[in-house]
């Protein structure tokens, strides 16, 4: 029996609750882990809202919040290859197990060993945010020296995109609110504060000839505001707004497989994909952790320390 934060029905923060549950039993293609750290993502409150009911994997309420975690393998389900009991791993709860919990089940094909030299705290940020950054920049495929606009640079994914872009020797300009300036500039981003005036004019002053690519983390009206700044609309990749295709851009093609997780982990271990972790909460404080992300108050990545 262990504790978990979840929700007994779909809705807003008011539906969240702390409850006890028996340790899940790993099904075919799953691993049971003792959770050390869970990553917090916008996807968590989107799932809680009921927008993607399929994310529950057919499990009954109450459902557990969270999609990514790092921990230690306690048991293996049938058909699991490449992992062993006792392994330190990180991965995704794609079958509805949730990760804001003392124990949970992860999808084995979307789980990888944590390499030596990488902490569980960093590893827990990689399954969603880390692979999003890798996938988005791979999809654009800009060469060293090119200029990229990261629209919404201040969040967990945005800062990872920016850090990886800097590592790839791209010139990075990022948009965000005033509190997001310091962490962005600390990793080499030229920052445009969207609360301080006309971001299009500010961007054109920095890059008169237009951007070689845009990675958008915001969507909606913000995406449409910055879209004309790119030289070729096919080099706009949006991480959260599928309507990007209506303006000639592309939605990010996601790769959650073990190979891509291992690649993200190597990049993080070697310093090219190091997350900016700005808040670590205990499990008892999970609602505050999710609230910071849901309300846009977090600059960088928020995690929940459980083990």
C-alpha positions as CSV (number, residue, x, y, z in Angstrom):
1,X,0.0,0.0,0.0
2,X,1.3,3.4,-0.9
3,X,0.2,7.0,-1.3
4,X,-0.7,8.8,-4.5
5,X,-2.1,12.1,-5.7
6,X,-4.8,11.8,-8.3
7,X,-8.4,12.6,-9.0
8,X,-11.8,10.9,-8.6
9,X,-13.4,12.6,-11.6
10,X,-12.4,14.9,-14.4
11,X,-12.2,18.6,-13.7
12,X,-10.0,21.4,-12.2
13,X,-7.7,21.4,-9.2
14,X,-10.6,20.9,-6.9
15,X,-10.9,17.3,-8.0
16,X,-7.4,16.4,-6.8
17,X,-7.0,14.2,-3.8
18,X,-4.4,12.2,-1.8
19,X,-5.3,8.5,-1.4
20,X,-3.8,5.2,-0.6
21,X,-3.7,2.4,-3.2
22,X,-2.2,-1.1,-3.3
23,X,1.0,-1.4,-5.3
24,X,0.0,-1.8,-9.0
25,X,0.6,-5.2,-10.6
26,X,2.6,-4.9,-13.8
27,X,0.8,-6.2,-16.8
28,X,2.3,-7.4,-20.0
29,X,4.9,-5.0,-21.2
30,X,5.0,-3.0,-17.9
31,X,7.4,-2.6,-15.1
32,X,6.6,-1.8,-11.5
33,X,8.9,0.9,-10.0
34,X,9.4,2.5,-6.7
35,X,9.2,6.2,-7.7
36,X,12.1,8.4,-6.6
37,X,11.2,11.6,-8.6
38,X,8.2,12.5,-10.8
39,X,8.3,15.2,-13.4
40,X,5.4,17.8,-13.6
41,X,4.1,18.8,-17.0
42,X,1.2,20.7,-18.6
43,X,0.0,17.4,-19.9
44,X,-0.8,16.4,-16.3
45,X,-3.5,18.9,-15.8
46,X,-4.7,18.5,-19.4
47,X,-5.3,14.8,-18.7
48,X,-7.0,15.7,-15.4
49,X,-9.4,17.9,-17.3
50,X,-10.7,14.9,-19.3
51,X,-9.5,16.2,-22.6
52,X,-7.7,12.8,-23.3
53,X,-9.7,10.1,-21.5
54,X,-7.8,7.4,-23.4
55,X,-4.7,8.4,-21.3
56,X,-6.2,6.4,-18.4
57,X,-5.6,3.2,-20.2
58,X,-9.0,1.9,-19.2
59,X,-8.2,2.2,-15.5
60,X,-11.0,3.1,-13.1
61,X,-11.2,6.3,-10.9
62,X,-9.4,7.4,-8.9
63,X,-6.7,8.0,-11.4
64,X,-3.1,9.1,-10.5
65,X,-1.6,12.3,-11.9
66,X,1.7,12.4,-13.8
67,X,3.2,10.9,-16.9
68,X,7.0,10.7,-16.3
69,X,9.2,9.4,-13.5
70,X,12.5,8.0,-12.4
71,X,12.9,5.2,-9.9
72,X,13.9,1.6,-9.2
73,X,12.4,-1.5,-10.8
74,X,10.6,-3.7,-8.3
75,X,8.9,-6.2,-10.6
76,X,8.6,-7.1,-14.3
77,X,5.4,-7.9,-16.3
78,X,5.4,-10.6,-19.0
79,X,7.2,-9.8,-22.2
80,X,9.6,-7.3,-20.8
81,X,13.1,-7.3,-22.3
82,X,16.2,-5.3,-21.5
83,X,15.3,-4.4,-18.0
84,X,15.9,-6.2,-14.6
85,X,14.6,-5.9,-11.1
86,X,16.9,-3.4,-9.3
87,X,17.6,-1.3,-12.3
88,X,17.5,2.5,-11.9
89,X,15.2,3.6,-14.7
90,X,13.2,6.5,-16.1
91,X,10.2,6.5,-18.4
92,X,6.6,7.1,-19.1
93,X,3.3,5.9,-17.5
94,X,1.6,5.5,-20.9
95,X,-0.8,2.8,-19.6
96,X,-2.5,5.0,-17.1
97,X,-0.6,4.2,-13.9
98,X,0.3,7.8,-13.1
99,X,3.6,9.0,-11.5
100,X,2.7,11.2,-8.5
101,X,2.8,8.0,-6.3
102,X,5.2,6.0,-4.2
103,X,5.0,3.1,-6.7
104,X,3.7,2.9,-10.2
105,X,3.8,1.0,-13.5
106,X,5.6,2.3,-16.5
107,X,5.4,1.1,-20.1
108,X,8.5,-1.0,-20.6
109,X,9.1,0.0,-24.3
110,X,9.1,3.6,-23.1
111,X,11.4,3.0,-20.1
112,X,15.2,3.1,-20.1
113,X,18.0,2.6,-17.6
114,X,19.5,5.8,-16.1
115,X,23.1,6.0,-17.2
116,X,25.9,6.3,-14.6
117,X,26.5,9.9,-13.9
118,X,22.9,11.1,-14.3
119,X,20.8,11.8,-11.3
120,X,17.2,10.5,-10.9
121,X,16.0,14.1,-10.5
122,X,17.4,15.0,-14.0
123,X,16.3,11.7,-15.5
124,X,12.7,12.3,-14.4
125,X,12.5,15.5,-16.5
126,X,13.4,13.8,-19.7
127,X,10.6,11.5,-20.9
128,X,8.2,14.3,-21.7
129,X,10.2,17.6,-21.7
130,X,13.6,16.3,-22.7
131,X,12.4,14.2,-25.7
132,X,10.1,17.1,-26.8
133,X,13.2,19.3,-27.1
134,X,15.2,16.7,-29.0
135,X,12.3,15.9,-31.3
136,X,11.4,19.5,-32.1
137,X,15.0,20.6,-33.0
138,X,15.6,17.4,-34.9
139,X,12.5,18.0,-37.0
140,X,13.6,21.5,-37.9
141,X,17.1,20.3,-38.6
142,X,18.9,23.7,-38.5
143,X,22.6,23.9,-39.1
144,X,25.1,25.5,-36.8
145,X,24.9,29.3,-37.1
146,X,21.2,29.4,-37.9
147,X,18.8,31.5,-35.9
148,X,15.8,30.0,-34.0
149,X,13.0,31.6,-32.1
150,X,11.8,29.7,-29.1
151,X,8.3,31.1,-28.4
152,X,7.6,30.5,-24.7
153,X,11.2,29.9,-23.7
154,X,10.6,30.2,-19.9
155,X,8.9,26.8,-19.1
156,X,10.5,23.4,-18.7
157,X,10.3,22.4,-22.3
158,X,11.3,25.9,-23.6
159,X,14.4,26.1,-21.6
160,X,15.5,22.6,-22.7
161,X,14.9,23.5,-26.3
162,X,17.0,26.6,-25.8
163,X,19.8,24.8,-24.1
164,X,20.0,22.1,-26.7
165,X,19.8,24.7,-29.5
166,X,22.7,26.6,-27.9
167,X,24.6,23.4,-27.6
168,X,24.1,22.9,-31.4
169,X,25.6,26.3,-32.0
170,X,22.3,28.0,-33.0
171,X,21.6,31.6,-32.2
172,X,18.6,31.5,-29.9
173,X,16.1,34.2,-29.3
174,X,13.3,33.5,-26.8
175,X,10.0,35.1,-25.8
176,X,8.6,35.0,-22.3
177,X,7.3,37.1,-19.4
178,X,9.5,39.1,-17.2
179,X,10.2,36.5,-14.5
180,X,11.5,34.1,-17.2
181,X,14.3,36.5,-18.4
182,X,17.0,35.5,-15.9
183,X,17.0,31.7,-16.4
184,X,16.8,32.1,-20.2
185,X,19.6,34.6,-20.4
186,X,21.7,32.4,-18.1
187,X,21.9,29.7,-20.8
188,X,22.7,32.1,-23.6
189,X,19.2,33.2,-24.9
190,X,18.6,36.7,-26.3
191,X,15.3,37.4,-24.4
192,X,12.3,39.3,-25.6
193,X,9.8,40.2,-22.9
194,X,6.3,40.0,-24.4
195,X,4.9,42.1,-21.5
196,X,7.2,45.0,-22.4
197,X,5.9,46.0,-25.9
198,X,5.7,44.8,-29.5
199,X,7.5,41.4,-29.6
200,X,7.4,41.4,-33.5
201,X,9.1,44.8,-33.6
202,X,11.7,43.6,-31.0
203,X,12.3,40.4,-32.9
204,X,12.8,42.2,-36.3
205,X,15.3,44.5,-34.6
206,X,17.3,41.5,-33.5
207,X,16.9,39.5,-36.7
208,X,16.0,41.8,-39.6
209,X,16.1,39.1,-42.2
210,X,13.8,36.7,-40.4
211,X,14.3,33.5,-38.4
212,X,15.5,30.2,-39.9
213,X,13.1,28.3,-37.6
214,X,10.6,28.7,-34.8
215,X,9.9,26.2,-32.0
216,X,6.5,27.2,-30.5
217,X,5.6,26.2,-26.9
218,X,2.6,28.5,-26.6
219,X,0.2,28.1,-29.5
220,X,-2.9,30.0,-30.3
221,X,-2.7,33.8,-31.0
222,X,0.9,33.9,-29.8
223,X,1.9,31.4,-32.4
224,X,0.1,33.4,-35.1
225,X,1.8,36.6,-34.0
226,X,5.3,35.3,-34.4
227,X,4.7,33.0,-37.4
228,X,5.4,35.7,-40.0
229,X,8.9,36.2,-38.6
230,X,10.1,32.9,-40.1
231,X,11.6,32.7,-43.5
232,X,9.9,29.4,-44.4
233,X,6.7,28.4,-42.6
234,X,7.7,24.7,-42.9
235,X,10.3,25.5,-40.3
236,X,7.8,26.2,-37.6
237,X,7.4,23.3,-35.2
238,X,4.7,23.5,-32.5
239,X,4.8,21.3,-29.5
240,X,1.2,21.9,-28.2
241,X,-0.9,23.4,-31.0
242,X,-1.9,21.0,-33.8
243,X,-3.5,23.9,-35.7
244,X,0.1,25.0,-36.7
245,X,-0.5,23.1,-40.0
246,X,-3.1,25.7,-41.0
247,X,-0.3,28.3,-41.3
248,X,2.1,26.0,-43.1
249,X,4.0,24.7,-40.0
250,X,4.3,21.2,-38.5
251,X,3.3,19.6,-35.3
252,X,6.1,17.9,-33.5
253,X,6.6,14.3,-34.3
254,X,7.1,12.6,-30.9
255,X,9.4,9.6,-30.2
256,X,9.0,8.1,-26.8
257,X,10.8,4.8,-27.5
258,X,13.7,3.5,-25.4
259,X,16.2,4.5,-28.0
260,X,15.2,8.1,-27.9
261,X,15.1,8.1,-24.1
262,X,18.6,6.8,-24.0
263,X,19.7,9.4,-26.4
264,X,18.1,12.2,-24.3
265,X,19.8,10.8,-21.2
266,X,23.2,10.8,-22.8
267,X,22.7,14.4,-23.9
268,X,21.7,15.3,-20.3
269,X,24.6,13.5,-18.7
270,X,27.1,15.2,-21.1
271,X,25.7,18.6,-20.5
272,X,23.8,19.3,-23.7
273,X,20.3,18.8,-22.4
274,X,20.5,19.8,-18.7
275,X,17.2,20.9,-17.4
276,X,16.7,24.1,-15.4
277,X,15.0,22.7,-12.3
278,X,13.6,25.5,-10.4
279,X,11.4,23.8,-7.8
280,X,11.5,20.4,-6.0
281,X,8.4,19.5,-4.0
282,X,7.6,16.6,-1.7
283,X,4.7,14.3,-2.5
284,X,2.6,16.0,0.1
285,X,3.0,19.3,-1.8
286,X,2.1,17.9,-5.2
287,X,-0.9,20.2,-5.7
288,X,1.4,23.2,-5.3
289,X,3.8,21.7,-7.8
290,X,1.1,21.2,-10.4
291,X,-0.5,24.6,-9.7
292,X,2.8,26.4,-10.4
293,X,2.9,24.8,-13.9
294,X,-0.8,25.1,-14.5
295,X,-0.8,28.8,-13.7
296,X,2.3,29.6,-15.7
297,X,4.2,30.7,-12.6
298,X,7.1,28.2,-13.0
299,X,10.3,29.3,-14.7
300,X,11.9,26.0,-15.7
301,X,11.1,22.5,-14.6
302,X,9.2,21.4,-11.5
303,X,9.6,18.0,-10.0
304,X,8.2,16.0,-7.1
305,X,10.7,14.2,-4.9
306,X,9.1,11.0,-3.6
307,X,11.7,8.4,-2.8
